[in-house]
Amino acid sequence: SENEQGKAFGFFEGGRGAAKVIESALVLGLFAFLAKQLSDKLALSSVIIFYSVMCILLGFMIMLLYKEPDGNNSSDEIKEKADKKFDWAILLRILKMPTTWLAAILILTSYAMINSFYYITPYATAAFGASTIIAAALGYFSQYCRPIGSFGSGIIGDRIGISNMVIIGYCVLAIGLAALIVLPGKPSFILLLLVFIAIIYISMYALQATHFAILVEGDYPVETTGTVAMPLMIIGYSGEIFMPIVAGACLDHWSGTDGYKVLFTILLGLTIVGLITAIIWQRVTKEKRKEISLLKREMKAS
C-alpha cells in the first residue's frame, strides 16, 4: 500500500544484497572448483552458462508469477491498453513539478557514492597497509551491509516518514565520509577504518532503498509511475558516466593517498547537497506528508 513503500523498496534492495552474497559465493566456488579440476577457460564458460540459465529461469518466473492487477479486463480494454501510446502531456506535467527535479538530485547525490565506494578498497591498501585479502574482504563487506541498510531504512522509513529517513541517511553518510577523510593512515587504525566503512556502506544502501519509495510523498498518480522514472533515471543514474571520470582525474592529478581524499571530499560535498535537497523536499511536500500521516493514524485507529 502507499503506507508501505519504504518496506517494499527496502526489502527489495535488501533482498538484492542477500541474493548477491549467495550468488557470489556460488559462482566463486563453481569457478574455483572447475578451474582446479579442468581449466580456467572451461570454468569461465561454466560461469557464463550459469548466468545465462539464471536469466532464462527468471524470464519464466516473471511470465508465471506476475499478473495484471485487474483480472476482469475485457478484450476491448486489453486491446486499448496495448494500443495506448506514450503521453507527452503527462511527461510535460511531471517535468513542471519541482519534486521531479528534487528526487533526481537525491538519486544523483546518493548514487554517486554507490558508483565510487569501491575506491575505498585501494585506499585502505595504500593508506593503511591493508593486505590484499583484507582489501578484498572490504569489497565483499559492502554486500553484507546492504541488507542491514535496506531493511532498516524500509522499516524505519514507513514509521517516521521516508523523507525523514533520507535526511538521517545523508547525515550518517556525511559523518562516515568525514571520518574517512580525517582518519590518520596508520595500520593501527584499521579496525576504526572498518567501523567508518560500515557506516558508509549501511547509509548509502539505506539511501538507495528510498530512491523510489520517497515518490509517494511527491503526490504522483499511479498511472504516471513509468513516466516519472524516465527523467529520474536519466539524471539520477548519470553518476555511472561522470563519477569514474572524476575519480580517475583525482587519482591522476594528486599522487599517493591525496587523490583518494580529494575524491572522498567531492563525495562529501555531494552528500551535503543531497541533505539540503532533502530538507527542501520536505518543505515542498509538506501538505502531502500531512495527508499520509493522517491516513496512517486512521488506519491504526481502525
Backbone bond lengths (Angstrom), bond angles and torsions (degrees), N, CA, C in turn:
res aa  C-N    CA-C-N  psi(-1)  N-CA   C-N-CA  omega(-1)  CA-C   N-CA-C  phi
1 S - - - 1.462 - - 1.526 109.44 -
2 E 1.332 116.90 173.68 1.470 121.68 179.18 1.526 111.69 -58.71
3 N 1.329 116.13 -30.04 1.463 120.31 -176.92 1.528 112.76 -83.96
4 E 1.323 117.09 -0.72 1.464 120.03 -178.09 1.528 112.27 -125.37
5 Q 1.330 116.35 27.77 1.463 119.92 179.51 1.526 111.34 -67.21
6 G 1.333 116.12 -33.84 1.466 120.23 177.79 1.516 111.20 -60.62
7 K 1.332 116.12 -48.24 1.474 120.59 178.80 1.523 110.50 -63.89
8 A 1.335 116.70 -42.33 1.466 120.65 -177.71 1.525 110.95 -57.91
9 F 1.326 116.81 -52.34 1.465 120.16 -177.90 1.526 111.53 -78.15
10 G 1.335 117.53 -31.66 1.463 120.86 178.02 1.512 111.76 -64.81
11 F 1.345 116.32 -45.11 1.466 120.08 179.05 1.528 110.75 -72.04
12 F 1.323 116.47 -30.08 1.465 119.99 175.73 1.528 110.31 -63.37
13 E 1.340 116.61 -51.40 1.470 120.75 -179.34 1.534 111.05 -66.97
14 G 1.338 116.56 -40.13 1.461 119.77 177.77 1.515 111.76 -64.20
15 G 1.329 115.52 -38.99 1.464 120.15 176.99 1.518 112.01 -64.55
16 R 1.330 116.52 -36.56 1.464 120.81 175.45 1.526 110.43 -60.87
17 G 1.338 115.43 -43.52 1.465 119.57 179.73 1.517 112.13 -63.86
18 A 1.343 116.09 -45.92 1.466 120.41 -179.99 1.530 111.11 -63.55
19 A 1.333 115.82 -41.23 1.471 120.12 178.49 1.523 110.93 -64.40
20 K 1.332 115.85 -37.47 1.471 120.09 -179.28 1.526 111.53 -66.71
21 V 1.340 116.60 -37.97 1.468 120.84 177.88 1.530 110.02 -61.31
22 I 1.351 115.92 -47.58 1.467 120.99 -179.27 1.529 110.57 -65.94
23 E 1.337 115.53 -46.39 1.471 120.62 -178.21 1.529 111.50 -62.31
24 S 1.343 117.33 -42.40 1.467 120.92 -179.70 1.526 111.08 -62.57
25 A 1.340 115.49 -42.04 1.469 119.96 179.71 1.529 110.76 -64.27
26 L 1.352 116.81 -42.37 1.465 120.84 179.90 1.528 111.63 -64.65
27 V 1.334 115.73 -46.36 1.469 120.29 -177.65 1.522 111.09 -66.35
28 L 1.333 116.11 -42.63 1.463 120.04 179.28 1.530 111.13 -63.36
29 G 1.345 115.93 -42.23 1.462 120.76 177.93 1.516 111.86 -64.48
30 L 1.354 115.90 -42.25 1.465 121.21 178.63 1.526 111.01 -61.63
31 F 1.321 115.38 -46.58 1.469 119.88 -178.84 1.531 111.17 -63.66
32 A 1.343 116.60 -46.39 1.470 120.76 -178.48 1.526 111.20 -61.78
33 F 1.339 116.89 -42.52 1.466 121.04 -178.45 1.531 111.38 -65.35
34 L 1.350 116.49 -49.34 1.465 120.33 -177.08 1.525 111.88 -70.45
35 A 1.339 117.03 -32.85 1.464 119.70 177.95 1.519 110.67 -65.37
36 K 1.315 115.85 -36.06 1.472 120.67 179.80 1.524 111.07 -75.29
37 Q 1.339 116.44 -41.01 1.455 120.80 -176.34 1.532 112.93 -80.14
38 L 1.329 116.69 -36.46 1.467 120.72 -174.45 1.533 110.95 -117.96
39 S 1.364 116.03 -91.73 1.463 120.55 178.48 1.519 109.52 -159.70
40 D 1.335 116.97 163.52 1.468 121.19 179.32 1.529 111.14 -62.42
41 K 1.330 115.87 -37.46 1.469 120.29 -178.70 1.525 111.24 -63.73
42 L 1.319 116.68 -47.41 1.476 120.84 179.47 1.531 110.91 -67.52
43 A 1.326 116.63 -34.65 1.464 120.25 177.66 1.512 110.70 -63.69
44 L 1.342 116.81 -44.33 1.462 121.27 179.13 1.525 110.76 -65.41
45 S 1.330 116.35 -40.99 1.471 120.38 177.33 1.527 111.07 -60.56
46 S 1.334 116.43 -39.13 1.470 121.38 179.46 1.522 111.15 -64.91
47 V 1.323 116.36 -38.47 1.470 120.39 178.42 1.523 110.14 -65.45
48 I 1.335 116.86 -42.55 1.472 121.13 178.16 1.520 110.55 -62.68
49 I 1.338 116.87 -41.97 1.475 120.89 177.26 1.522 110.51 -63.50
50 F 1.341 116.64 -39.77 1.467 121.41 178.93 1.528 110.61 -57.64
51 Y 1.342 116.61 -48.46 1.476 120.07 -179.47 1.535 111.55 -67.92
52 S 1.329 116.49 -34.42 1.467 119.91 178.38 1.536 110.87 -64.60
53 V 1.333 115.94 -44.83 1.469 120.91 178.64 1.525 110.44 -63.48
54 M 1.331 116.65 -39.43 1.467 120.79 178.45 1.524 110.72 -60.33
55 C 1.342 117.24 -42.87 1.470 121.19 179.88 1.528 111.12 -62.77
56 I 1.329 116.05 -41.61 1.475 120.59 178.91 1.529 110.68 -64.35
57 L 1.336 116.40 -45.13 1.469 120.64 179.28 1.519 111.34 -62.38
58 L 1.335 116.58 -40.92 1.467 120.31 178.89 1.524 111.03 -64.91
59 G 1.341 116.35 -35.82 1.466 120.15 176.25 1.521 111.69 -60.56
60 F 1.329 116.86 -44.51 1.466 121.50 177.91 1.533 111.14 -65.58
61 M 1.349 116.18 -39.51 1.470 119.96 179.97 1.527 111.20 -62.53
62 I 1.341 116.51 -42.42 1.467 120.44 178.68 1.531 110.17 -63.50
63 M 1.333 115.61 -42.62 1.463 120.55 -179.16 1.527 111.49 -62.32
64 L 1.344 117.16 -36.72 1.454 121.52 -175.69 1.526 113.35 -87.71
65 L 1.339 117.42 -35.88 1.460 120.92 -170.60 1.526 114.32 -94.91
66 Y 1.335 118.18 -30.67 1.466 120.41 -176.65 1.522 110.17 -88.55
67 K 1.329 115.55 126.22 1.463 121.03 -177.26 1.526 110.06 -123.46
68 E 1.323 115.01 160.79 1.464 120.09 172.88 1.527 108.83 -66.48
69 P 1.340 118.51 140.86 1.465 120.54 -179.66 1.523 113.57 -56.75
70 D 1.331 116.44 -38.09 1.466 120.73 -178.95 1.525 108.69 -110.55
71 G 1.324 115.93 113.02 1.462 120.09 -177.28 1.513 114.00 -84.95
72 N 1.350 117.43 0.47 1.464 120.37 -175.20 1.523 112.76 -105.89
73 N 1.327 118.11 21.56 1.456 120.15 -179.82 1.527 110.76 -68.13
74 S 1.314 116.20 137.95 1.459 120.54 175.76 1.526 108.93 -78.19
75 S 1.337 116.35 166.89 1.468 120.71 179.95 1.528 111.01 -62.17
76 D 1.343 117.14 -34.37 1.476 120.79 178.75 1.530 110.67 -66.49
77 E 1.343 116.75 -41.01 1.459 120.62 179.34 1.516 111.15 -66.23
78 I 1.340 116.86 -39.95 1.468 121.78 178.22 1.524 109.85 -63.21
79 K 1.348 116.70 -42.27 1.467 120.80 179.80 1.524 110.35 -66.24
80 E 1.340 116.25 -38.64 1.460 120.72 179.59 1.534 110.84 -63.00
81 K 1.341 116.04 -40.49 1.464 120.49 177.49 1.519 111.24 -64.03
82 A 1.327 115.80 -41.84 1.462 120.92 -178.10 1.526 111.52 -66.22
83 D 1.338 116.38 -34.54 1.468 121.08 -177.73 1.530 113.06 -84.99
84 K 1.327 117.25 -9.15 1.456 120.55 -175.19 1.522 110.99 -65.98
85 K 1.318 116.61 130.21 1.450 121.31 -179.64 1.528 110.69 -96.73
86 F 1.332 114.71 166.20 1.470 120.68 179.10 1.524 109.31 -61.17
87 D 1.330 115.88 134.92 1.464 121.60 -177.13 1.526 109.17 -99.02
88 W 1.343 116.61 104.53 1.463 121.13 -179.27 1.521 111.82 -67.87
89 A 1.335 116.63 -26.93 1.473 120.10 179.98 1.527 110.35 -65.02
90 I 1.353 116.90 -37.49 1.464 121.17 178.12 1.528 110.04 -65.59
91 L 1.339 116.49 -43.42 1.465 120.28 178.71 1.526 110.72 -60.78
92 L 1.332 117.05 -43.58 1.462 121.30 179.74 1.524 110.69 -61.95
93 R 1.337 115.95 -41.31 1.462 120.47 179.37 1.529 110.73 -64.18
94 I 1.325 116.50 -40.75 1.464 121.66 179.78 1.526 111.29 -65.97
95 L 1.347 116.04 -40.85 1.464 120.22 -179.42 1.525 112.37 -67.48
96 K 1.333 116.85 -21.56 1.460 120.78 177.85 1.529 112.34 -82.42
97 M 1.333 116.36 -12.55 1.462 120.16 -178.70 1.536 110.06 -82.79
98 P 1.330 118.41 126.24 1.472 120.43 -179.26 1.522 113.04 -61.32
99 T 1.341 116.74 -28.31 1.471 119.52 -179.33 1.529 112.09 -64.31
100 T 1.336 117.15 -28.29 1.463 120.59 178.92 1.526 110.38 -62.87
101 W 1.318 116.30 -46.50 1.473 121.33 -178.47 1.523 110.91 -72.41
102 L 1.316 116.97 -35.49 1.467 119.65 177.07 1.527 111.00 -65.97
103 A 1.337 116.24 -43.20 1.474 120.38 178.71 1.529 110.58 -63.67
104 A 1.338 116.67 -37.72 1.464 120.75 178.72 1.530 110.94 -63.33
105 I 1.336 116.64 -39.95 1.467 120.82 178.37 1.528 110.52 -68.12
106 L 1.321 116.89 -38.56 1.472 120.51 177.64 1.525 110.79 -60.75
107 I 1.320 116.78 -44.73 1.467 120.15 179.12 1.527 110.30 -67.06
108 L 1.336 116.31 -43.38 1.464 121.20 -178.67 1.529 111.55 -59.23
109 T 1.329 116.68 -47.73 1.471 120.50 -174.99 1.522 112.77 -71.30
110 S 1.328 117.40 -35.51 1.466 119.40 179.40 1.527 111.54 -80.99
111 Y 1.338 116.52 -35.43 1.462 119.95 -178.91 1.528 111.42 -71.68
112 A 1.341 116.92 -22.07 1.468 120.27 176.12 1.524 110.14 -60.59
113 M 1.335 117.12 -37.11 1.460 121.57 177.97 1.525 110.45 -69.12
114 I 1.315 117.00 -40.02 1.461 121.29 179.92 1.530 110.43 -65.68
115 N 1.346 116.54 -30.28 1.459 121.03 177.35 1.523 112.85 -78.40
116 S 1.330 117.22 -11.19 1.465 120.23 -171.08 1.520 114.66 -123.98
117 F 1.334 118.02 -4.42 1.459 119.05 -172.88 1.527 113.08 -63.41
118 Y 1.354 116.98 -25.26 1.464 118.76 -177.89 1.535 112.59 -70.09
119 Y 1.337 117.81 -8.55 1.474 119.85 173.69 1.530 111.29 -75.68
120 I 1.322 116.22 -12.49 1.468 119.75 177.28 1.529 109.93 -67.01
121 T 1.334 116.99 -34.35 1.474 120.80 -178.65 1.532 112.55 -61.68
122 P 1.349 119.69 -54.14 1.468 118.27 177.38 1.527 113.13 -65.78
123 Y 1.338 116.49 -28.28 1.467 119.97 176.91 1.528 110.42 -65.21
124 A 1.332 116.74 -41.70 1.470 120.56 178.49 1.525 111.00 -61.55
125 T 1.337 116.18 -36.46 1.465 120.53 178.25 1.530 111.22 -70.60
126 A 1.333 115.66 -45.23 1.470 120.16 -176.02 1.523 112.54 -72.11
127 A 1.332 117.50 -41.59 1.467 120.55 -173.33 1.522 113.69 -91.14
128 F 1.338 116.95 -34.87 1.460 120.37 -172.57 1.531 113.18 -111.05
129 G 1.312 116.55 -0.38 1.458 119.98 179.05 1.511 113.86 68.52
130 A 1.331 116.41 26.84 1.470 119.92 179.57 1.520 109.97 -65.62
131 S 1.316 116.30 141.62 1.461 120.79 178.45 1.529 109.85 -70.71
132 T 1.310 115.46 167.00 1.464 120.89 179.94 1.526 110.98 -60.82
133 I 1.332 116.61 -38.47 1.475 121.31 -179.54 1.530 110.30 -66.00
134 I 1.343 116.38 -45.19 1.471 120.38 179.41 1.526 110.17 -64.41
135 A 1.344 116.30 -42.27 1.461 120.32 179.30 1.528 111.05 -60.91
136 A 1.346 116.49 -42.93 1.469 120.49 178.03 1.525 110.97 -64.32
137 A 1.339 115.81 -39.02 1.468 120.73 179.03 1.528 110.76 -62.98
138 L 1.339 116.68 -36.28 1.463 120.99 178.32 1.531 110.55 -62.83
139 G 1.340 116.05 -36.61 1.459 119.79 177.67 1.519 111.95 -65.95
140 Y 1.339 117.11 -45.43 1.469 121.54 178.21 1.529 111.17 -68.24
141 F 1.343 115.79 -29.47 1.461 121.55 -177.78 1.529 111.95 -56.74
142 S 1.336 115.90 -30.03 1.468 120.11 -179.50 1.521 111.28 -59.37
143 Q 1.328 116.77 -38.24 1.459 119.93 -177.41 1.531 112.51 -73.60
144 Y 1.321 117.13 -23.30 1.466 120.77 175.01 1.533 110.63 -77.48
145 C 1.338 115.68 -27.84 1.463 120.04 177.33 1.531 111.71 -80.54
146 R 1.323 115.98 -21.69 1.466 120.83 -175.51 1.529 113.62 -59.48
147 P 1.342 119.34 -49.64 1.471 118.13 178.69 1.528 112.71 -62.21
148 I 1.335 117.29 -35.83 1.470 120.59 179.99 1.521 109.89 -62.20
149 G 1.351 116.17 -50.77 1.464 120.11 -179.50 1.511 112.84 -64.51
150 S 1.336 116.71 -42.47 1.468 121.04 -175.88 1.528 112.00 -71.31
151 F 1.359 116.34 -50.97 1.467 119.35 179.08 1.530 110.42 -60.90
152 G 1.340 115.60 -44.62 1.462 120.39 -177.54 1.512 112.34 -61.86
153 S 1.336 117.16 -46.42 1.468 119.94 -178.02 1.519 111.29 -67.66
154 G 1.338 116.66 -33.83 1.462 119.78 179.09 1.516 112.45 -65.91
155 I 1.329 115.98 -47.30 1.467 120.84 -178.75 1.531 111.29 -68.73
156 I 1.339 115.89 -47.70 1.476 120.30 -179.08 1.522 110.55 -67.54
157 G 1.361 116.51 -39.80 1.458 120.26 -178.56 1.511 113.19 -60.09
158 D 1.335 117.46 -38.14 1.465 120.50 178.26 1.534 111.62 -68.18
159 R 1.323 116.49 -25.52 1.473 119.91 -178.31 1.522 112.41 -85.74
160 I 1.329 117.25 -41.76 1.472 120.15 -174.39 1.523 113.07 -105.46
161 G 1.337 117.04 -5.87 1.460 120.90 -176.81 1.531 109.95 105.94
162 I 1.328 116.73 134.49 1.461 120.72 -175.89 1.525 111.23 -62.12
163 S 1.326 116.93 -44.26 1.469 118.93 -177.86 1.526 111.78 -66.53
164 N 1.336 117.93 -32.12 1.466 120.20 174.23 1.525 110.45 -64.18
165 M 1.335 115.85 -39.53 1.456 120.96 177.47 1.523 110.67 -65.09
166 V 1.327 117.20 -37.56 1.467 121.63 178.26 1.529 110.56 -62.90
167 I 1.317 116.63 -43.60 1.471 120.98 178.80 1.529 110.52 -61.73
168 I 1.321 116.59 -44.56 1.474 120.82 177.42 1.528 109.88 -60.70
169 G 1.342 116.42 -43.47 1.465 121.12 -179.50 1.519 112.18 -59.71
170 Y 1.335 116.36 -44.72 1.465 119.89 178.98 1.532 111.49 -66.06
171 C 1.329 116.78 -39.36 1.474 120.23 179.00 1.533 110.97 -62.52
172 V 1.321 116.94 -45.09 1.466 121.35 -179.73 1.528 110.42 -66.56
173 L 1.340 116.81 -41.34 1.464 120.64 178.53 1.526 110.76 -62.49
174 A 1.335 116.94 -40.96 1.473 121.12 178.56 1.524 111.10 -62.50
175 I 1.329 116.36 -40.50 1.471 120.52 178.93 1.532 110.08 -63.70
176 G 1.341 116.34 -45.13 1.463 120.86 -179.91 1.520 112.45 -62.14
177 L 1.341 117.08 -43.36 1.461 120.92 179.58 1.522 112.03 -67.76
178 A 1.338 116.41 -42.56 1.469 120.30 178.70 1.525 110.47 -61.05
179 A 1.331 116.55 -42.33 1.473 120.95 178.58 1.525 111.03 -64.72
180 L 1.331 116.56 -39.06 1.464 121.06 179.26 1.532 111.02 -63.28
181 I 1.329 116.09 -36.52 1.468 121.31 -178.59 1.527 111.87 -71.05
182 V 1.338 116.80 -42.77 1.476 120.38 -173.83 1.527 113.33 -89.34
183 L 1.329 118.10 -13.60 1.466 120.44 -177.72 1.534 110.24 -65.04
184 P 1.341 118.20 125.10 1.475 120.67 179.65 1.526 111.30 -61.74
185 G 1.325 115.59 138.15 1.464 120.68 -178.77 1.514 112.91 -80.34
186 K 1.316 116.15 76.19 1.466 121.62 178.71 1.525 109.26 -126.72
187 P 1.330 117.61 142.92 1.473 120.36 179.69 1.526 113.38 -56.67
188 S 1.338 116.74 -28.25 1.466 120.13 -178.83 1.530 112.33 -68.21
189 F 1.340 117.16 -16.05 1.474 121.14 -178.52 1.528 112.26 -98.85
190 I 1.333 117.76 13.94 1.459 121.18 -174.47 1.537 112.14 -63.75
191 L 1.331 117.94 -36.44 1.474 120.66 178.41 1.520 111.12 -69.18
192 L 1.335 116.01 -38.90 1.466 119.90 177.06 1.528 110.01 -65.96
193 L 1.320 115.74 -37.11 1.468 120.81 175.66 1.525 110.00 -58.98
194 L 1.326 116.99 -42.65 1.466 122.02 179.81 1.528 111.18 -60.46
195 V 1.334 116.52 -39.38 1.468 121.32 178.70 1.530 110.45 -62.69
196 F 1.331 116.62 -46.79 1.466 120.94 -178.45 1.530 111.50 -67.71
197 I 1.330 115.70 -35.89 1.464 119.43 177.35 1.533 109.91 -65.31
198 A 1.328 116.83 -41.12 1.470 120.94 177.55 1.527 110.47 -60.26
199 I 1.337 116.77 -41.38 1.470 121.60 178.19 1.528 110.28 -60.70
200 I 1.345 116.01 -43.79 1.467 120.71 179.66 1.529 110.73 -64.91
201 Y 1.321 117.25 -47.54 1.465 121.22 -178.21 1.534 111.59 -61.61
202 I 1.326 116.37 -47.71 1.467 120.29 -177.57 1.526 111.01 -62.80
203 S 1.341 116.61 -44.70 1.467 120.09 -177.60 1.527 112.31 -69.51
204 M 1.327 117.22 -37.56 1.476 118.33 -178.20 1.532 110.73 -69.07
205 Y 1.338 117.49 -35.49 1.465 119.17 177.39 1.530 111.35 -77.58
206 A 1.326 116.57 -27.55 1.467 119.86 173.22 1.524 109.79 -62.99
207 L 1.338 116.07 -40.33 1.469 120.65 178.20 1.526 111.32 -69.47
208 Q 1.330 116.79 -38.95 1.466 119.34 179.21 1.522 111.20 -61.71
209 A 1.317 116.78 -36.08 1.466 120.70 -179.91 1.523 112.48 -67.20
210 T 1.342 116.98 -17.85 1.475 120.38 -178.39 1.521 112.93 -98.50
211 H 1.341 118.01 -1.18 1.465 121.16 -174.49 1.527 113.07 -51.07
212 F 1.318 116.56 -44.36 1.465 119.80 -177.27 1.526 112.48 -109.87
213 A 1.331 116.30 -18.29 1.469 119.08 177.03 1.525 110.71 -64.36
214 I 1.330 117.00 -32.20 1.469 120.86 -177.10 1.527 112.42 -68.60
215 L 1.337 117.05 -17.99 1.465 120.40 -177.78 1.522 112.42 -63.20
216 V 1.332 117.20 -21.47 1.466 119.84 178.40 1.526 110.42 -62.44
217 E 1.330 117.19 -26.89 1.468 121.31 176.78 1.528 111.90 -81.39
218 G 1.342 116.06 -12.45 1.462 120.35 -179.40 1.509 113.62 -85.17
219 D 1.335 117.28 -3.42 1.462 123.33 175.83 1.538 111.97 61.03
220 Y 1.335 116.45 49.34 1.463 121.06 176.99 1.530 109.38 -95.04
221 P 1.337 118.56 132.24 1.468 120.21 174.57 1.526 110.48 -61.48
222 V 1.327 116.97 147.44 1.466 122.28 -177.22 1.525 111.55 -56.90
223 E 1.348 117.12 -38.75 1.467 120.01 -175.38 1.527 113.10 -70.09
224 T 1.343 117.53 -9.38 1.467 120.23 179.87 1.532 112.31 -100.55
225 T 1.335 117.54 3.87 1.468 121.51 -174.01 1.526 112.55 -55.40
226 G 1.326 116.96 -47.03 1.463 120.35 -179.61 1.512 112.16 -63.21
227 T 1.331 117.00 -40.44 1.458 121.47 -179.86 1.526 111.01 -67.54
228 V 1.326 116.77 -38.43 1.470 121.32 178.96 1.526 110.33 -61.90
229 A 1.327 116.05 -38.54 1.466 120.38 -176.24 1.524 111.92 -63.34
230 M 1.332 117.77 -27.88 1.464 120.47 -174.86 1.533 112.72 -61.79
231 P 1.349 120.24 -59.20 1.475 118.68 179.42 1.527 112.59 -65.42
232 L 1.329 116.96 -32.33 1.462 119.53 -179.81 1.521 111.15 -63.75
233 M 1.333 116.98 -42.23 1.460 120.33 -178.24 1.525 111.87 -73.07
234 I 1.346 116.37 -39.15 1.471 119.83 -179.63 1.524 110.33 -62.02
235 I 1.333 116.47 -45.50 1.472 120.61 -178.42 1.527 110.61 -81.79
236 G 1.323 116.12 -50.36 1.463 120.77 -173.39 1.505 114.48 -62.36
237 Y 1.332 116.65 -40.50 1.461 120.24 -176.54 1.528 112.81 -93.44
238 S 1.338 117.25 10.29 1.468 120.43 177.89 1.522 111.98 -67.51
239 G 1.338 116.35 -12.73 1.462 120.12 175.12 1.518 111.87 -58.79
240 E 1.341 116.82 -25.98 1.462 121.59 176.25 1.535 110.18 -58.43
241 I 1.338 116.36 -29.19 1.469 121.11 -177.80 1.530 110.98 -87.08
242 F 1.342 116.41 -52.44 1.464 117.52 -168.81 1.524 115.56 -91.24
243 M 1.344 119.85 -24.42 1.463 119.49 -177.06 1.535 113.04 -65.48
244 P 1.344 119.96 -42.12 1.469 118.37 175.46 1.530 112.41 -61.42
245 I 1.348 116.56 -34.30 1.471 120.64 178.60 1.531 109.85 -67.62
246 V 1.340 116.01 -44.55 1.468 120.79 178.54 1.526 110.43 -62.18
247 A 1.331 116.16 -45.98 1.470 120.89 -179.69 1.523 110.80 -61.38
248 G 1.330 116.66 -45.32 1.461 120.52 179.40 1.522 112.14 -61.07
249 A 1.340 116.15 -41.07 1.469 120.60 179.26 1.530 110.71 -64.53
250 C 1.327 117.13 -40.66 1.474 121.29 179.32 1.529 111.02 -63.35
251 L 1.320 116.27 -46.02 1.469 120.71 -177.24 1.530 112.14 -70.25
252 D 1.347 116.04 -29.56 1.466 119.51 178.19 1.531 111.74 -76.92
253 H 1.327 116.35 -36.79 1.471 120.58 -174.28 1.522 112.18 -80.52
254 W 1.351 116.85 -39.91 1.459 120.64 -179.28 1.530 109.07 -108.66
255 S 1.301 115.98 126.35 1.460 120.40 -176.61 1.527 111.56 -81.40
256 G 1.330 115.74 164.13 1.459 121.68 176.96 1.516 111.95 63.38
257 T 1.326 115.09 -140.37 1.471 120.36 -178.07 1.527 112.83 -85.30
258 D 1.330 117.35 -8.24 1.475 120.28 -179.25 1.522 111.73 -61.21
259 G 1.343 116.32 -38.73 1.457 120.29 179.88 1.519 112.05 -61.16
260 Y 1.333 116.38 -40.07 1.468 120.73 177.44 1.523 111.02 -64.69
261 K 1.324 116.79 -41.78 1.469 120.75 -178.33 1.531 111.37 -66.90
262 V 1.345 116.05 -36.57 1.470 119.13 175.57 1.525 109.82 -64.28
263 L 1.328 116.94 -42.92 1.471 121.28 178.07 1.522 110.63 -60.50
264 F 1.335 117.67 -45.90 1.462 120.97 179.98 1.534 111.02 -65.32
265 T 1.330 116.60 -31.63 1.470 120.49 177.22 1.531 110.31 -67.64
266 I 1.334 116.64 -40.51 1.473 121.04 176.04 1.527 109.98 -61.40
267 L 1.338 116.03 -43.01 1.465 120.40 178.26 1.527 111.25 -64.38
268 L 1.324 116.24 -36.66 1.468 120.58 176.32 1.531 110.18 -63.75
269 G 1.348 116.21 -41.45 1.465 120.37 177.02 1.514 112.13 -61.16
270 L 1.342 116.61 -42.99 1.470 120.91 177.78 1.527 111.12 -65.00
271 T 1.325 116.08 -35.28 1.470 120.68 177.37 1.521 110.98 -63.66
272 I 1.327 116.46 -41.37 1.476 121.00 178.29 1.529 110.28 -66.28
273 V 1.336 116.68 -39.28 1.473 120.36 175.54 1.532 109.47 -60.48
274 G 1.331 117.15 -42.62 1.460 121.43 177.77 1.515 112.23 -62.54
275 L 1.323 116.43 -40.14 1.466 120.91 178.75 1.527 110.86 -63.22
276 I 1.324 116.67 -45.25 1.475 120.92 178.21 1.527 110.33 -62.62
277 T 1.342 116.33 -40.63 1.472 121.34 178.62 1.525 111.08 -62.51
278 A 1.336 116.80 -39.69 1.470 121.08 179.39 1.531 110.89 -65.06
279 I 1.323 116.50 -36.97 1.476 120.72 177.85 1.533 109.94 -66.70
280 I 1.346 116.38 -42.32 1.473 120.55 176.97 1.525 109.84 -63.90
281 W 1.333 116.36 -41.08 1.478 121.51 177.75 1.530 110.25 -54.36
282 Q 1.322 116.82 -44.23 1.468 120.31 -178.79 1.525 111.69 -62.01
283 R 1.316 116.41 -37.73 1.468 119.09 179.16 1.524 111.23 -69.55
284 V 1.330 116.72 -39.64 1.465 121.48 -178.82 1.529 111.21 -68.68
285 T 1.336 117.00 -35.64 1.478 121.78 -174.96 1.531 112.48 -100.87
286 K 1.302 116.81 20.91 1.474 121.09 -174.52 1.533 112.23 -55.30
287 E 1.320 117.16 -46.87 1.466 121.18 -176.48 1.529 111.65 -67.18
288 K 1.329 116.36 -43.12 1.463 120.13 -179.43 1.521 110.56 -65.60
289 R 1.332 117.32 -38.24 1.465 120.39 179.33 1.527 111.39 -66.66
290 K 1.333 116.23 -34.72 1.471 120.03 174.93 1.521 110.58 -63.39
291 E 1.339 115.04 -41.28 1.471 120.77 179.56 1.531 110.76 -63.42
292 I 1.324 116.86 -42.89 1.474 121.79 179.04 1.528 110.15 -64.47
293 S 1.337 116.15 -42.55 1.468 121.12 179.70 1.521 111.28 -63.25
294 L 1.324 117.01 -41.22 1.468 122.47 178.28 1.529 110.16 -64.47
295 L 1.320 117.02 -40.98 1.461 121.66 -179.76 1.534 110.39 -65.12
296 K 1.324 116.82 -38.71 1.469 120.98 177.60 1.531 111.48 -62.48
297 R 1.337 115.09 -43.21 1.472 119.40 179.37 1.518 111.26 -64.57
298 E 1.318 116.91 -38.61 1.467 120.81 179.38 1.530 110.76 -66.39
299 M 1.339 116.22 -39.46 1.467 120.30 178.93 1.528 111.15 -66.43
300 K 1.321 116.82 -38.86 1.474 120.60 178.15 1.533 110.50 -66.69
301 A 1.331 115.02 -39.04 1.477 119.61 -178.68 1.524 111.76 -67.00
302 S 1.361 115.54 -33.71 1.471 118.91 -179.13 1.531 110.45 -81.26
